[in-house]
Amino acid sequence: MQVHVSIGENHNFELREALLIYGDRQRSFVTRHDVTAHENSPPTLGPAQPLTVTFVDSLVRSLSGNSTAEVLPENILAKSTHMIMWWTPAQRRQMFYENSEGKAAALNGRTFPQPPLAWRVDGGDLMIRALLENKRPSGTTKLAVAPFWNLSDNGRVCTGSMRRPDSVSVATIPAWERGFYESAFTHSNIGRLTRHKDGFEGLWNSLAEKRNSFPRETLICLPQTLTQFARGN
């Protein structure tokens, strides 16, 4: 059997090995088999062989293509092939609101102090949590609800029309942040976003155009740690 794939130039690939995945609802395992090709009949599988670390490493390298090494800056918290996580210190950012009921209309286009944040991109999904301290977090650091509209309970951003980069890398981090802040905040996906006595609008109205730091005491603390956030738990 031959497979023709266009990857910039013509290559002929021969079927040499096969991986079979067995599993039930709780467990799964993989066996590796040599493949014998036959001219006038389907290929046959050889005896099952256990997977080795060397084989898995070789497979991952071939699937990832000619990816180049990246130098990781200090703001990077975790990174894998398809996921990157970083943090931003407290800063001031402009925010845009567009709600069909006219809620938070007075906040649209104004600049606000932001809490320090932990950001996670996995594939095309962006997730955000707030940090209680303005310093680089560790794996055991407890997180808080990011007090923004457009976020779900797990911190996932409802991106809607948000402009998102096509890839996940150190180089695209500024574009992910820019896309988040330049998109319109349109609605709340969860019941409570802040401990501020006057609620969400009271919080951000009190911060509009202010240069003081974001009030830590208004954040809703979570039992979730940074390590759990990195693992998607």
C-alpha atoms as an extended CHARMM CRD file, in Angstrom:
* protein
*
       233  EXT
         1         1  MET       CA              0.0000000000        0.0000000000        0.0000000000  PROA      1               0.0000000000
         2         2  GLN       CA              1.2720000000        3.4500000000       -0.9180000000  PROA      2               0.0000000000
         3         3  VAL       CA              0.0320000000        6.7950000000        0.3710000000  PROA      3               0.0000000000
         4         4  HSD       CA              0.5980000000       10.0220000000       -1.5360000000  PROA      4               0.0000000000
         5         5  VAL       CA              0.7050000000       13.1410000000        0.6140000000  PROA      5               0.0000000000
         6         6  SER       CA              1.5270000000       16.6680000000       -0.5060000000  PROA      6               0.0000000000
         7         7  ILE       CA              3.9940000000       18.2350000000        1.9480000000  PROA      7               0.0000000000
         8         8  GLY       CA              5.7510000000       20.6880000000       -0.2950000000  PROA      8               0.0000000000
         9         9  GLU       CA              7.2330000000       18.0020000000       -2.5640000000  PROA      9               0.0000000000
        10        10  ASN       CA              6.2350000000       14.4850000000       -3.5920000000  PROA      10              0.0000000000
        11        11  HSD       CA              7.0370000000       11.5890000000       -1.2530000000  PROA      11              0.0000000000
        12        12  ASN       CA              5.9570000000        7.9710000000       -1.4310000000  PROA      12              0.0000000000
        13        13  PHE       CA              5.1050000000        6.5230000000        1.9820000000  PROA      13              0.0000000000
        14        14  GLU       CA              4.9190000000        2.7960000000        2.5930000000  PROA      14              0.0000000000
        15        15  LEU       CA              2.8000000000        1.2490000000        5.3320000000  PROA      15              0.0000000000
        16        16  ARG       CA              5.3490000000       -0.3060000000        7.7010000000  PROA      16              0.0000000000
        17        17  GLU       CA              3.8860000000       -0.3070000000       11.2060000000  PROA      17              0.0000000000
        18        18  ALA       CA              0.4670000000       -0.0700000000       12.8540000000  PROA      18              0.0000000000
        19        19  LEU       CA             -0.7280000000        0.9490000000       16.3060000000  PROA      19              0.0000000000
        20        20  LEU       CA             -3.8500000000       -0.7160000000       17.7010000000  PROA      20              0.0000000000
        21        21  ILE       CA             -5.6860000000        0.8780000000       20.6150000000  PROA      21              0.0000000000
        22        22  TYR       CA             -7.7020000000       -1.3450000000       22.9610000000  PROA      22              0.0000000000
        23        23  GLY       CA             -9.8390000000       -0.0170000000       25.7650000000  PROA      23              0.0000000000
        24        24  ASP       CA            -12.9310000000       -0.0580000000       27.8750000000  PROA      24              0.0000000000
        25        25  ARG       CA            -14.5850000000        2.8080000000       29.7260000000  PROA      25              0.0000000000
        26        26  GLN       CA            -11.7650000000        3.1120000000       32.2380000000  PROA      26              0.0000000000
        27        27  ARG       CA             -8.5070000000        1.9450000000       30.6740000000  PROA      27              0.0000000000
        28        28  SER       CA             -6.7620000000        1.6590000000       27.3460000000  PROA      28              0.0000000000
        29        29  PHE       CA             -3.5060000000        0.2900000000       25.9900000000  PROA      29              0.0000000000
        30        30  VAL       CA             -1.6790000000        0.3560000000       22.6730000000  PROA      30              0.0000000000
        31        31  THR       CA              0.1340000000       -2.3930000000       20.7980000000  PROA      31              0.0000000000
        32        32  ARG       CA              2.5980000000       -1.9200000000       17.9650000000  PROA      32              0.0000000000
        33        33  HSD       CA              2.6900000000       -4.2540000000       14.9540000000  PROA      33              0.0000000000
        34        34  ASP       CA              4.9810000000       -4.6480000000       11.9520000000  PROA      34              0.0000000000
        35        35  VAL       CA              3.0480000000       -4.6540000000        8.6810000000  PROA      35              0.0000000000
        36        36  THR       CA              3.7730000000       -7.0040000000        5.7970000000  PROA      36              0.0000000000
        37        37  ALA       CA              2.6060000000       -5.8090000000        2.3740000000  PROA      37              0.0000000000
        38        38  HSD       CA              1.2840000000       -8.2460000000       -0.2330000000  PROA      38              0.0000000000
        39        39  GLU       CA              0.9950000000       -7.5680000000       -3.9330000000  PROA      39              0.0000000000
        40        40  ASN       CA             -2.5120000000       -8.9420000000       -4.4980000000  PROA      40              0.0000000000
        41        41  SER       CA             -4.0230000000       -9.0080000000       -1.0200000000  PROA      41              0.0000000000
        42        42  PRO       CA             -4.4280000000       -6.7360000000        1.9770000000  PROA      42              0.0000000000
        43        43  PRO       CA             -1.4320000000       -6.1840000000        4.2740000000  PROA      43              0.0000000000
        44        44  THR       CA             -1.1100000000       -8.3460000000        7.3880000000  PROA      44              0.0000000000
        45        45  LEU       CA             -0.1080000000       -7.4630000000       10.9160000000  PROA      45              0.0000000000
        46        46  GLY       CA              2.7580000000       -9.1170000000       12.7150000000  PROA      46              0.0000000000
        47        47  PRO       CA              2.7760000000      -10.0930000000       16.4120000000  PROA      47              0.0000000000
        48        48  ALA       CA              2.0540000000       -7.3940000000       18.9870000000  PROA      48              0.0000000000
        49        49  GLN       CA              5.0730000000       -5.6030000000       20.4120000000  PROA      49              0.0000000000
        50        50  PRO       CA              5.2010000000       -3.3170000000       23.4490000000  PROA      50              0.0000000000
        51        51  LEU       CA              5.6980000000        0.3790000000       22.8900000000  PROA      51              0.0000000000
        52        52  THR       CA              9.1020000000        1.7400000000       23.8360000000  PROA      52              0.0000000000
        53        53  VAL       CA             10.0390000000        5.2360000000       24.9530000000  PROA      53              0.0000000000
        54        54  THR       CA             12.3720000000        5.5110000000       21.9610000000  PROA      54              0.0000000000
        55        55  PHE       CA              9.5580000000        4.7070000000       19.5160000000  PROA      55              0.0000000000
        56        56  VAL       CA              7.0990000000        7.1400000000       21.1290000000  PROA      56              0.0000000000
        57        57  ASP       CA              9.7290000000        9.8870000000       21.1550000000  PROA      57              0.0000000000
        58        58  SER       CA             10.4800000000        9.2660000000       17.4760000000  PROA      58              0.0000000000
        59        59  LEU       CA              6.7670000000        9.3490000000       16.6310000000  PROA      59              0.0000000000
        60        60  VAL       CA              6.2030000000       12.6290000000       18.4820000000  PROA      60              0.0000000000
        61        61  ARG       CA              9.1760000000       14.2020000000       16.7370000000  PROA      61              0.0000000000
        62        62  SER       CA              7.9280000000       13.1440000000       13.3080000000  PROA      62              0.0000000000
        63        63  LEU       CA              4.4020000000       14.4220000000       13.9830000000  PROA      63              0.0000000000
        64        64  SER       CA              5.6280000000       17.7730000000       15.2480000000  PROA      64              0.0000000000
        65        65  GLY       CA              7.5780000000       18.3290000000       12.0540000000  PROA      65              0.0000000000
        66        66  ASN       CA             10.5190000000       20.7040000000       11.9280000000  PROA      66              0.0000000000
        67        67  SER       CA              9.5220000000       22.6790000000       14.9940000000  PROA      67              0.0000000000
        68        68  THR       CA             12.1970000000       24.9730000000       16.3080000000  PROA      68              0.0000000000
        69        69  ALA       CA             13.2070000000       25.4920000000       19.9120000000  PROA      69              0.0000000000
        70        70  GLU       CA             11.8910000000       28.5830000000       21.6620000000  PROA      70              0.0000000000
        71        71  VAL       CA             13.6160000000       30.5630000000       24.3730000000  PROA      71              0.0000000000
        72        72  LEU       CA             11.0370000000       30.9200000000       27.1420000000  PROA      72              0.0000000000
        73        73  PRO       CA             10.7640000000       34.3420000000       28.8010000000  PROA      73              0.0000000000
        74        74  GLU       CA             10.1230000000       34.6940000000       32.5260000000  PROA      74              0.0000000000
        75        75  ASN       CA              6.3760000000       35.2030000000       32.1300000000  PROA      75              0.0000000000
        76        76  ILE       CA              5.8860000000       31.6400000000       30.7890000000  PROA      76              0.0000000000
        77        77  LEU       CA              4.4430000000       29.3120000000       33.4540000000  PROA      77              0.0000000000
        78        78  ALA       CA              3.9970000000       26.0720000000       31.4890000000  PROA      78              0.0000000000
        79        79  LYS       CA              4.2510000000       24.8660000000       27.9000000000  PROA      79              0.0000000000
        80        80  SER       CA              3.5130000000       21.7150000000       25.9220000000  PROA      80              0.0000000000
        81        81  THR       CA              3.0810000000       20.9730000000       22.2290000000  PROA      81              0.0000000000
        82        82  HSD       CA             -0.4310000000       22.4560000000       22.0230000000  PROA      82              0.0000000000
        83        83  MET       CA             -0.6930000000       24.4520000000       25.2770000000  PROA      83              0.0000000000
        84        84  ILE       CA              1.0030000000       27.5170000000       26.6790000000  PROA      84              0.0000000000
        85        85  MET       CA              0.3710000000       29.2780000000       29.9870000000  PROA      85              0.0000000000
        86        86  TRP       CA              1.7200000000       32.6280000000       31.1270000000  PROA      86              0.0000000000
        87        87  TRP       CA              1.0280000000       35.3800000000       33.6330000000  PROA      87              0.0000000000
        88        88  THR       CA              0.7220000000       39.1480000000       33.4410000000  PROA      88              0.0000000000
        89        89  PRO       CA              1.3540000000       41.5180000000       36.3630000000  PROA      89              0.0000000000
        90        90  ALA       CA             -1.1290000000       44.1740000000       37.4440000000  PROA      90              0.0000000000
        91        91  GLN       CA             -1.4730000000       46.8080000000       34.7170000000  PROA      91              0.0000000000
        92        92  ARG       CA             -3.9380000000       49.2580000000       33.1880000000  PROA      92              0.0000000000
        93        93  ARG       CA             -5.8960000000       48.3070000000       30.0620000000  PROA      93              0.0000000000
        94        94  GLN       CA             -8.6770000000       49.7920000000       27.9730000000  PROA      94              0.0000000000
        95        95  MET       CA            -11.8530000000       47.6930000000       27.8440000000  PROA      95              0.0000000000
        96        96  PHE       CA            -14.8700000000       47.7130000000       25.5410000000  PROA      96              0.0000000000
        97        97  TYR       CA            -18.4600000000       46.8630000000       26.4700000000  PROA      97              0.0000000000
        98        98  GLU       CA            -21.3120000000       46.1330000000       24.0760000000  PROA      98              0.0000000000
        99        99  ASN       CA            -24.4620000000       44.8380000000       25.7610000000  PROA      99              0.0000000000
       100       100  SER       CA            -27.8900000000       44.6460000000       24.1030000000  PROA      100             0.0000000000
       101       101  GLU       CA            -29.5480000000       45.8450000000       27.3300000000  PROA      101             0.0000000000
       102       102  GLY       CA            -27.2210000000       48.8000000000       27.6920000000  PROA      102             0.0000000000
       103       103  LYS       CA            -25.5810000000       47.4420000000       30.8320000000  PROA      103             0.0000000000
       104       104  ALA       CA            -22.1070000000       48.8320000000       31.5800000000  PROA      104             0.0000000000
       105       105  ALA       CA            -22.4550000000       51.2980000000       28.6770000000  PROA      105             0.0000000000
       106       106  ALA       CA            -20.7500000000       53.9530000000       30.8100000000  PROA      106             0.0000000000
       107       107  LEU       CA            -17.6690000000       51.7190000000       31.0170000000  PROA      107             0.0000000000
       108       108  ASN       CA            -17.1570000000       51.3110000000       27.2740000000  PROA      108             0.0000000000
       109       109  GLY       CA            -13.7600000000       52.4410000000       26.0190000000  PROA      109             0.0000000000
       110       110  ARG       CA            -12.4380000000       53.4730000000       29.4200000000  PROA      110             0.0000000000
       111       111  THR       CA             -9.1790000000       52.3920000000       31.0190000000  PROA      111             0.0000000000
       112       112  PHE       CA             -9.0580000000       50.3290000000       34.2110000000  PROA      112             0.0000000000
       113       113  PRO       CA             -6.4760000000       48.7970000000       36.5360000000  PROA      113             0.0000000000
       114       114  GLN       CA             -6.3430000000       45.0460000000       36.0200000000  PROA      114             0.0000000000
       115       115  PRO       CA             -5.5520000000       42.2930000000       38.5240000000  PROA      115             0.0000000000
       116       116  PRO       CA             -2.5370000000       40.0790000000       37.8290000000  PROA      116             0.0000000000
       117       117  LEU       CA             -3.7190000000       37.2310000000       35.6030000000  PROA      117             0.0000000000
       118       118  ALA       CA             -2.8400000000       33.6730000000       34.6250000000  PROA      118             0.0000000000
       119       119  TRP       CA             -3.5760000000       32.9160000000       30.9560000000  PROA      119             0.0000000000
       120       120  ARG       CA             -3.8660000000       29.4830000000       29.3450000000  PROA      120             0.0000000000
       121       121  VAL       CA             -4.2660000000       28.7010000000       25.6580000000  PROA      121             0.0000000000
       122       122  ASP       CA             -4.8650000000       25.1160000000       24.6090000000  PROA      122             0.0000000000
       123       123  GLY       CA             -5.4710000000       24.7720000000       20.8990000000  PROA      123             0.0000000000
       124       124  GLY       CA             -7.9440000000       27.5470000000       20.1570000000  PROA      124             0.0000000000
       125       125  ASP       CA             -9.3420000000       27.8330000000       23.6960000000  PROA      125             0.0000000000
       126       126  LEU       CA             -8.3500000000       30.7450000000       25.9310000000  PROA      126             0.0000000000
       127       127  MET       CA             -8.8250000000       30.4920000000       29.7070000000  PROA      127             0.0000000000
       128       128  ILE       CA             -8.0860000000       33.1610000000       32.3210000000  PROA      128             0.0000000000
       129       129  ARG       CA             -7.8170000000       33.2160000000       36.1130000000  PROA      129             0.0000000000
       130       130  ALA       CA             -6.9600000000       36.0920000000       38.4470000000  PROA      130             0.0000000000
       131       131  LEU       CA             -4.0120000000       36.0240000000       40.8440000000  PROA      131             0.0000000000
       132       132  LEU       CA             -4.2170000000       37.2410000000       44.4300000000  PROA      132             0.0000000000
       133       133  GLU       CA             -0.6340000000       38.5200000000       44.5080000000  PROA      133             0.0000000000
       134       134  ASN       CA              1.2570000000       40.5940000000       41.9910000000  PROA      134             0.0000000000
       135       135  LYS       CA              4.1220000000       38.1680000000       41.5350000000  PROA      135             0.0000000000
       136       136  ARG       CA              4.9530000000       35.0870000000       39.5000000000  PROA      136             0.0000000000
       137       137  PRO       CA              2.8160000000       32.2180000000       40.8330000000  PROA      137             0.0000000000
       138       138  SER       CA              4.0240000000       28.7120000000       41.6990000000  PROA      138             0.0000000000
       139       139  GLY       CA              2.3120000000       25.3810000000       41.1370000000  PROA      139             0.0000000000
       140       140  THR       CA              0.5770000000       25.5160000000       44.5290000000  PROA      140             0.0000000000
       141       141  THR       CA             -0.6800000000       29.0960000000       44.1470000000  PROA      141             0.0000000000
       142       142  LYS       CA             -4.4470000000       29.3290000000       44.6340000000  PROA      142             0.0000000000
       143       143  LEU       CA             -6.3090000000       31.1760000000       41.8910000000  PROA      143             0.0000000000
       144       144  ALA       CA             -9.3280000000       33.4800000000       41.7880000000  PROA      144             0.0000000000
       145       145  VAL       CA            -12.1980000000       34.2060000000       39.4320000000  PROA      145             0.0000000000
       146       146  ALA       CA            -11.1560000000       36.6440000000       36.7080000000  PROA      146             0.0000000000
       147       147  PRO       CA            -13.7910000000       39.4170000000       37.1040000000  PROA      147             0.0000000000
       148       148  PHE       CA            -14.6770000000       39.7920000000       33.4440000000  PROA      148             0.0000000000
       149       149  TRP       CA            -17.7130000000       39.2430000000       31.2860000000  PROA      149             0.0000000000
       150       150  ASN       CA            -17.5300000000       36.5850000000       28.5380000000  PROA      150             0.0000000000
       151       151  LEU       CA            -15.9590000000       33.9910000000       30.8920000000  PROA      151             0.0000000000
       152       152  SER       CA            -17.4100000000       30.6420000000       31.9650000000  PROA      152             0.0000000000
       153       153  ASP       CA            -17.1180000000       28.9830000000       35.3890000000  PROA      153             0.0000000000
       154       154  ASN       CA            -13.8780000000       27.2490000000       34.3950000000  PROA      154             0.0000000000
       155       155  GLY       CA            -12.3560000000       30.4980000000       33.1480000000  PROA      155             0.0000000000
       156       156  ARG       CA            -12.8610000000       29.7200000000       29.4620000000  PROA      156             0.0000000000
       157       157  VAL       CA            -13.3550000000       32.8160000000       27.3230000000  PROA      157             0.0000000000
       158       158  CYS       CA            -16.3580000000       32.9310000000       25.0170000000  PROA      158             0.0000000000
       159       159  THR       CA            -14.3140000000       34.3090000000       22.1470000000  PROA      159             0.0000000000
       160       160  GLY       CA            -17.1860000000       35.1550000000       19.7890000000  PROA      160             0.0000000000
       161       161  SER       CA            -15.7610000000       37.6020000000       17.2550000000  PROA      161             0.0000000000
       162       162  MET       CA            -12.4440000000       37.8920000000       19.1080000000  PROA      162             0.0000000000
       163       163  ARG       CA             -9.4790000000       37.9160000000       16.7540000000  PROA      163             0.0000000000
       164       164  ARG       CA             -7.3730000000       34.8890000000       17.6640000000  PROA      164             0.0000000000
       165       165  PRO       CA             -3.9190000000       33.8920000000       16.4410000000  PROA      165             0.0000000000
       166       166  ASP       CA             -3.7130000000       30.7560000000       14.3250000000  PROA      166             0.0000000000
       167       167  SER       CA             -1.0110000000       29.2090000000       16.4980000000  PROA      167             0.0000000000
       168       168  VAL       CA              0.0590000000       28.7500000000       20.1060000000  PROA      168             0.0000000000
       169       169  SER       CA              3.5740000000       29.9700000000       20.7900000000  PROA      169             0.0000000000
       170       170  VAL       CA              5.5860000000       32.4850000000       22.7790000000  PROA      170             0.0000000000
       171       171  ALA       CA              5.5040000000       34.8160000000       19.7940000000  PROA      171             0.0000000000
       172       172  THR       CA              1.6810000000       34.8910000000       19.6730000000  PROA      172             0.0000000000
       173       173  ILE       CA              1.1380000000       35.7610000000       23.3570000000  PROA      173             0.0000000000
       174       174  PRO       CA              0.8060000000       39.5360000000       22.7300000000  PROA      174             0.0000000000
       175       175  ALA       CA             -1.7880000000       38.8110000000       20.0260000000  PROA      175             0.0000000000
       176       176  TRP       CA             -3.8470000000       36.6370000000       22.4150000000  PROA      176             0.0000000000
       177       177  GLU       CA             -3.8460000000       39.4010000000       25.0340000000  PROA      177             0.0000000000
       178       178  ARG       CA             -4.6380000000       42.0550000000       22.4570000000  PROA      178             0.0000000000
       179       179  GLY       CA             -7.4910000000       39.9970000000       21.0330000000  PROA      179             0.0000000000
       180       180  PHE       CA             -9.0230000000       39.5770000000       24.4930000000  PROA      180             0.0000000000
       181       181  TYR       CA             -8.9140000000       43.2310000000       25.4790000000  PROA      181             0.0000000000
       182       182  GLU       CA             -9.8470000000       44.6320000000       22.0720000000  PROA      182             0.0000000000
       183       183  SER       CA            -12.9600000000       42.4560000000       21.7540000000  PROA      183             0.0000000000
       184       184  ALA       CA            -16.2990000000       43.5740000000       23.1800000000  PROA      184             0.0000000000
       185       185  PHE       CA            -17.3570000000       42.3180000000       26.6070000000  PROA      185             0.0000000000
       186       186  THR       CA            -21.0080000000       41.4970000000       26.0120000000  PROA      186             0.0000000000
       187       187  HSD       CA            -22.4520000000       39.3420000000       28.7830000000  PROA      187             0.0000000000
       188       188  SER       CA            -21.8840000000       37.5060000000       32.0320000000  PROA      188             0.0000000000
       189       189  ASN       CA            -21.8030000000       33.7070000000       31.8780000000  PROA      189             0.0000000000
       190       190  ILE       CA            -21.7540000000       33.1350000000       35.6350000000  PROA      190             0.0000000000
       191       191  GLY       CA            -23.7550000000       34.4730000000       38.5320000000  PROA      191             0.0000000000
       192       192  ARG       CA            -21.0620000000       36.1450000000       40.6220000000  PROA      192             0.0000000000
       193       193  LEU       CA            -17.8330000000       37.7030000000       39.3980000000  PROA      193             0.0000000000
       194       194  THR       CA            -16.7300000000       39.8410000000       42.3220000000  PROA      194             0.0000000000
       195       195  ARG       CA            -17.0980000000       40.3550000000       46.0580000000  PROA      195             0.0000000000
       196       196  HSD       CA            -17.5110000000       44.1180000000       45.5800000000  PROA      196             0.0000000000
       197       197  LYS       CA            -20.4900000000       45.3370000000       47.6130000000  PROA      197             0.0000000000
       198       198  ASP       CA            -22.0620000000       46.9710000000       44.5450000000  PROA      198             0.0000000000
       199       199  GLY       CA            -21.4570000000       44.0250000000       42.2310000000  PROA      199             0.0000000000
       200       200  PHE       CA            -19.7850000000       43.9020000000       38.8390000000  PROA      200             0.0000000000
       201       201  GLU       CA            -20.7630000000       47.3330000000       37.5550000000  PROA      201             0.0000000000
       202       202  GLY       CA            -20.0090000000       48.8990000000       40.9320000000  PROA      202             0.0000000000
       203       203  LEU       CA            -16.5100000000       47.4040000000       40.8600000000  PROA      203             0.0000000000
       204       204  TRP       CA            -15.5660000000       48.6220000000       37.4100000000  PROA      204             0.0000000000
       205       205  ASN       CA            -17.2670000000       52.0090000000       37.8210000000  PROA      205             0.0000000000
       206       206  SER       CA            -15.1040000000       52.5740000000       40.8840000000  PROA      206             0.0000000000
       207       207  LEU       CA            -11.9680000000       51.7320000000       38.8960000000  PROA      207             0.0000000000
       208       208  ALA       CA            -12.5990000000       53.6650000000       35.6730000000  PROA      208             0.0000000000
       209       209  GLU       CA             -9.6130000000       55.8810000000       34.7970000000  PROA      209             0.0000000000
       210       210  LYS       CA             -8.0680000000       55.2490000000       38.2270000000  PROA      210             0.0000000000
       211       211  ARG       CA             -4.3370000000       54.6870000000       38.6700000000  PROA      211             0.0000000000
       212       212  ASN       CA             -4.5490000000       52.8250000000       41.9400000000  PROA      212             0.0000000000
       213       213  SER       CA             -4.0640000000       49.0550000000       42.0070000000  PROA      213             0.0000000000
       214       214  PHE       CA             -6.8850000000       46.5800000000       41.5200000000  PROA      214             0.0000000000
       215       215  PRO       CA             -8.5390000000       45.8360000000       44.9020000000  PROA      215             0.0000000000
       216       216  ARG       CA             -7.4900000000       42.3080000000       45.8070000000  PROA      216             0.0000000000
       217       217  GLU       CA            -10.2440000000       41.9780000000       48.4130000000  PROA      217             0.0000000000
       218       218  THR       CA            -12.9100000000       42.0330000000       45.6800000000  PROA      218             0.0000000000
       219       219  LEU       CA            -11.6120000000       38.8320000000       44.0450000000  PROA      219             0.0000000000
       220       220  ILE       CA            -13.4670000000       35.5490000000       44.5970000000  PROA      220             0.0000000000
       221       221  CYS       CA            -10.9060000000       32.9660000000       45.7210000000  PROA      221             0.0000000000
       222       222  LEU       CA            -10.9710000000       29.4300000000       44.3270000000  PROA      222             0.0000000000
       223       223  PRO       CA             -9.6560000000       26.0950000000       45.6280000000  PROA      223             0.0000000000
       224       224  GLN       CA             -8.0490000000       25.5590000000       42.2100000000  PROA      224             0.0000000000
       225       225  THR       CA             -4.2390000000       25.6870000000       42.0810000000  PROA      225             0.0000000000
       226       226  LEU       CA             -2.0620000000       26.8050000000       39.2080000000  PROA      226             0.0000000000
       227       227  THR       CA             -1.0140000000       23.1940000000       38.5660000000  PROA      227             0.0000000000
       228       228  GLN       CA             -4.6530000000       22.1280000000       38.2650000000  PROA      228             0.0000000000
       229       229  PHE       CA             -5.3060000000       25.0370000000       35.9170000000  PROA      229             0.0000000000
       230       230  ALA       CA             -2.3560000000       24.0080000000       33.7530000000  PROA      230             0.0000000000
       231       231  ARG       CA             -3.7340000000       20.4610000000       33.5210000000  PROA      231             0.0000000000
       232       232  GLY       CA             -7.2340000000       21.6590000000       32.6690000000  PROA      232             0.0000000000
       233       233  ASN       CA             -8.6890000000       20.4760000000       36.0110000000  PROA      233             0.0000000000
